Amino acid sequence: MTKAELVDTLAVTLQLPKHQTEIVVNLFLQCITDALRQGDKVELRGFGSFRLRHRRARGARNPRTGAPVQLPATRVPWFTAGKVLRALVNQPAPLRREQEGGSRSRPV
């Protein structure tokens, strides 16, 4: 699902204009980004948590030339799925035909 598809789905569900829904989605993502930039951890109970991981400086190789390259230390955003999200994702998915209304006959 892309951000545009998320906006469309939320707009229909909440019965809001798309431009207002897009503002809400963008603000939500901006709040997460700002918190991570400040070094905070973001926890969404049941969904998951966002935090920063620190990567130390290390050596690597340029894949095209094979020349050694020194990579600086960086902070990397990291997402950990929550218990409820993991459980929902690991449930068996219903058959697609049943989701579409089941108008087709099933093979025997």
Secondary structure as UniProt FT lines:
FT   HELIX           3..14
FT   HELIX           18..37
FT   TURN            38..39
FT   STRAND          42..44
FT   TURN            45..47
FT   STRAND          48..55
FT   STRAND          58..61
FT   TURN            63..65
FT   STRAND          68..71
FT   STRAND          74..81
FT   HELIX           83..90
FT   HELIX           96..99
FT   TURN            100..101
//
